[in-house]
Structure formats: C-alpha cells, structure tokens
C-alpha cells in the first residue's frame, strides 16, 4: 500500500486547491520515540522526533514537497537553492520527482559526504562556492530574480507550510507537550513549528539551540565566518531571523548556544544510550536540553532534524575502531567473548 504524503494528509491545513499538482515521496508521519535515559537525566518526560526518517533523511522534505509542488503549479522548469547539505539533497530529489532541473549552491568543502552524494545522484547541478552559506543564499536569490527559476530555500513561504505539519503530528502523538527543543540554523524550522502550534491553538515553550561558533541569534549580530562541526546549522545570518526571534519571545522560550564538544557528547549519548543515530546538528537540541535543563516544561520533544548517515565522516571520527580478525573461530571468540 502506498504511503500517504503530508500534503494529502493535511490538505485542509495547507494552501493547495483541488486539482493542484502534488509531488510526494511519502514524507511526514515520522516516529516519535520516548527517550528513557535522557528523561532520567533531565528530570522530564522527553521524546525524540525522528525527522531523519523522511525520504531523503531530513526534515527538509516536509517543506520541499510543498515548495516544488507549488513550483510545478506555477509552470517553473527549474528550482534552485543554497544549502549546507540537507536542503540540496531534498531539492534535488523533489526536482527529479517533478521533472524539473535542480541546481544547488553549497559552500566548498563544507558539505557532509552523504548530502553531497545524494544531491549528485539525483542529478542536480551542484556548484561549490568559494564562500559560506550566507553568500551562497544571496547569490541564489539574485539569480532567481534574474531568471524564471523557483527559489526553494526557506524564504519560500511554501517551505514553512510544509514544515509546520511536524507540529500537527507532535500534537497528535503527544497532546500534553509543553516544551520543544530544536536546532536553529537558518531559523525556518522553528518558525514553521511555531506557526503549526499556533494554528492548532497550542502554546508551549520553544527552546532553540545554535552552535557556539555560529550563534547569530544568541549574539544578536551577524556572524561573518560561522564555524561548527554541526554543518547543517553553520549559518551566520538566518533568513528567518525576525520570525524566529518573535517565536521565542511569544512562546516565552529562549535561544541559547551549545559548544561543539557539547553537541558531539549529545551525539554520542543518543547513539550509545538511546539507540538513535542522528547527524551532529540534530544533537544540538539534546545538547541544549542536557546543558540548560527543561525549564518549566515537563513533557518535551527534541527535534532530530537529520539521519546520522548524512555525515558518515563525523560518525567514524566519534566511534570506536573496527577490530581486525583472522578467519578462525578462536580469533572471533577471543574478540567477542574475551575481555575488551
């Protein structure tokens, strides 16, 4: 049986009309998993929203299915985005699904291997810019203004429409939720979650977390040269800055910074203690919860934005080594049964 995509599932909550072209890869309906050890550590009921279970392995598919569907509706022949990786992979996949040309600009040498591989395999034109994400986005916006190319970054309002559906799902699965922990990069996702909660008339505390080397919302100023191991949130000038600040204010929440060491510690904790493998940027939500605590929230969801296989290089650097072994039962037995 075909999996229903989020546009069909939440059609009445989205600005589509009957007869509009709808692209889907079966996105949405991602698992919400209770985290018992994390809950014990922070003294609250904590669940993990596994957005890495979307078709291309990240939350970006929620907004991209809507944005590219709208582009097809408007007669676009091509879509384009700037990206630190996940947006590129998702845009490339949905462009292919819609029969469109896909082009992405990524910061040279700053995109995780898994995301680059996805973008290339889906046939996108991948441009490696000798610059950072913010420069890539500025150039992308200018090019899309000059040519009939649909811009599918989070400045596109359709992206927020698709991404807000994650809030709807959380309320279906966890109606008592009163706290949300979420990584913050370009700030579109936190803006979308707040939009979704508000449309359902639900208030909660929004706790956003940026990497310390890339924390413009925390510092209150643009970071010219953002740096962090969490490449997905390595953004110094978020496109949804004002909307995100308003969301934190109106939710009585906060946006704070976590260090790379704290992000990687949470990354290892999730994999080693909860059995959940996410990419480093995703672990920022858990790193922030571990560092600052739940505040006044008692039932919390941590958004894990992307799958761990998106960034295999970091995973290998953070894990144990492979054990070489001779092809004998004694050698295998010594490694499996013997003392480590």
N, C-alpha and C positions, 0 to 999 in steps of 0.2 A: 504494500500500500504506500502511495506517495506521501511524503511528509508535507504538511501544510506550512507554508511560509508565513512570516509575521504580517505581511500586508493583507493576506486573506484572513488571517486570524483576527486582526484588529482593524479590519477595513473601515468600520464605522467611526473609528477614532483617528483616522488619517485622511488627509485632504485629496484622496483619489475619488474618481467618479466611475460609475458603471461603464464598462467598455474601454477603460484606460488600459494600455499595455502594462502588464505586471511581470516583472522578472523575479524569479526566485530560485534559490539553491537549497531551500528548506531551512533557512536561517531562523534564529529565535528558538524559544522553548528550551533554553539551556538549563542544565541542572543547578539546583540549589542544594548544597551539601552541608550538613552540620559538621562543625569542627570542634570535637570534644576537648582536645588538648589545648587548643587556642582559647576556647571558652574558659577552661580551668585557669589558664594563665592570667587572663584579664578580668575574671570575675563577672562575666556577662554571657548571655547566650549568643554565640557567633555562628553565622553560616557563611558559606563561600559561594558566590555566584560565578559559575564556571563559563565565562564568555569565550574561553578558548575552544569550546565545543561547537562554535559556529562553523559553517562550511570551510572558510579559509583560515580558521584558527584564531579569530579575534572578534571583538565586539564591533569592529568596523563594518561587518556585513549587515548589521541592522540598518545603519544609515545608508549604506551604499546600494542596497537593493531598492530603496526608495528613490535615491538621487538618480541612479541610472535609469530606472523605470520612467522617471519624470523627463529625463533627457531624451529617451526614445519617444515619449509622448510629444515632446516639443520639436521632433524632427532632427535632433542632433545626429551627426555622423561620427563624432569623436568625443571622448571625455578625457580630462586631464586633471592631475593633482600633484601637489608637492607632498612629500612624505618622509617620515623616518623609517618606514617599512610596512607597517600593517595596512595603512591606507592604500599604499601602492599595490599590495597583493590583492586586496579586496576589489579595488577599482579595476585591476587587470582582469580578474575573474568575471566580474559582472559585465564589463565591457564585452568580453568574449561571449558571454551568455546572450547579450543583446545584439550581437553582430556589429558592434562599434569598434572603431580604432581606440586603443588605450595608450596614453602617454603619461609617464610619471617622471618627476624630477626628485632625486634623492641626494642628500649630502654625500659626497665622495668619501668612501671608506668608513662611513658612519651608519651603515645599514646592516642588520644581522643577516647571517648567511641564509637562513631559512626563508626570510622575507624576500630577499633578492632572488632566490631560486624560484619562488612562487611567481613573482612578477614576470620573470623571463619566460617561464614555462607557459604562462597564459598568453604570451605573445605581445606583451606591452613593449612600447618603445621606452627603454629605461635610460634616462640621462643622469649621469653622475656629475653633480655640480661641485666645483671647487669653492664651496661655501657652506653655510649652515642652513637649517630648515627655514628660518625666517626669510633669508634671502631667496630660497627656492620658492616659497609661497608668494613673495612679492613678484617674482618673475612670472610665475604661473598665472597670477591674477591679470597681469598686464597682457600676456599672450592671449588669454581667453577673452579679453576686451577687444583685442585686435582682430580676432578670427572667430568663426562660428563653432567654437569648442565649448562644451559644457564643463564648467568648473565644479568638481565634486569634492572639494575639501569641506571642512565643517562650517565654513562660511556659507555654504549652500543650505538654505533652510530645510530642504528635504532630508538632509542628514539628521538633523535634530528630531524630525518627525519619526524617522525610523528608530532612532536610538532611544526615544522616550518609552518605547514598548517594553524595555527591560524593567522599568519601574512598574508597569502594569503587571508583569509576570511576578515580580517580587511581592506585590500586594496579594496576588492570588495564592502564592505559596506560603507567605509569611505576613498575614494581615496585622500582626502586632508589632511589626518592625518600627523602631523609633530611632534608629541610627544607621547611617550609610557611610562606609569608609571607601574612598575611591582615589586612585591615582589621578594626578592632574598634569596634563601636558599642554595641549592646545585649548583645553577647557571646554570643548564642545560636549563631551560626555557628561560632565557634572551638570552643565546647563540643561542637557536633554533629560537627565534623570529628574531634576527639579521640576521641569515642565510636566513630565509624566505624573509625578506625585501630586502636583498642584491640580492637574486636570482630573485627578481622582479625589480631590479634596482631602489629601492626606499630608499631615505635617510630620516632620522628623528632623533630626539633627544631621546636617551634612558635614562630614569630616573629610577634607581633601588633603592630599599629601603630594608635595613636589620633592624632587631630588635637590639636596642642598646646593649642588653646583649648577642647578637650573631651576631657580625658585623665584621667578619674577613677581608672582602674586604675593608671596611671602615678603619679599624685599620691597615691594611697591614700586619697582622700576624695571625697565627692560634689562635683561642680561645679554650683553653683546656677544659673548662667547660661551654659551652654555656647555657644561661638561658633566657627564654622569655615565656610569656603567649601564644605566637603565635607558637604552637608546630610544625607546618609544616615547619617553617624556623629556627628551633632550631638546627643549623648546624655550627660547628666551623671550618671546613676545607673543603670547597666546592670542589667537584670533578672536576668541570669545571671552576676553578679559573682563569687560564690564558686566556681561551677563553672569559670569561665574562669581564675581565679587558680590553681585546682588543676590545670587542664590545662597551663598554662605551667610550673608547678612540676614536675609529673610527667614532662613531656616534656623537662625541662632547657632549656626555652626562655625567652623574655623577652617582655615587653610594653613598648614604647617609644613616644615621641612624635615626630611629624614636624610641621613648620610648614606653614601654608597655602602659602607660597611653594614649599616642597619638594614638596608634593602637586601643585601646578599645574605645576611643572617636570617631574615624572614623567608627568603627564597629557599634556603636550605631547610629551615624549620618546616615549611609547608610540604616539601618533598619527603623529608625524613620522618616527620611526626604525623602528618595528616594524609600522606599518600597522594598529594595533589601537586602536579608539576606545572608551574606557570612560568612565563618569562619574567626576567628581573623587574621590569617596570610594574607588572601586576602586583608584585610582592610589596610595593610601596604602600599599598592600602593596609596590609598586615603589619608592616614595619611601623607605620604610624600608630596603629592601634596598640601594638606592644610598647611603644615608646611613651605615648601620651595617655593611654587608658581610654575607657569608654565614655568618660564624662558622665552625663546624666542619662545616657542611653542604656537600656537593659537588653534589648533584642536587636542585634546588629547584623547587617550583611556587608561583607567585604567583597568588592568587585574585583575579580581577577580577569583582567582585560584580554590576555592573550595566552596561548598554549606555550609550554616550555620548549617544544620542538621548534619554535620560531627562532630560537637563539641557541643552537647546539654548542657553539664555541664557549659561551659562558658556562653552560652546564658542565662541560668537560673540565673546565678550569676549577669548578667548585666541588667536584665529586672525587671519589676515590679512583685509583688506577685499576686497569684491567690486570688480572692475575695470569701470567703465562703458566702453561702446564704441559707436561709430557703426556702422551696418549696411553696412560696406564691407569688402572683402577686405583692403584696405591697412590699415585700422584694426585688424582682427583680427590680421593678420600682425605688425603692429608690437608688439602686446601679447604674442603667443605667441612670436614669434621674436626680437624685439628685446631689448635689454638691460633688465633689471629695475631 
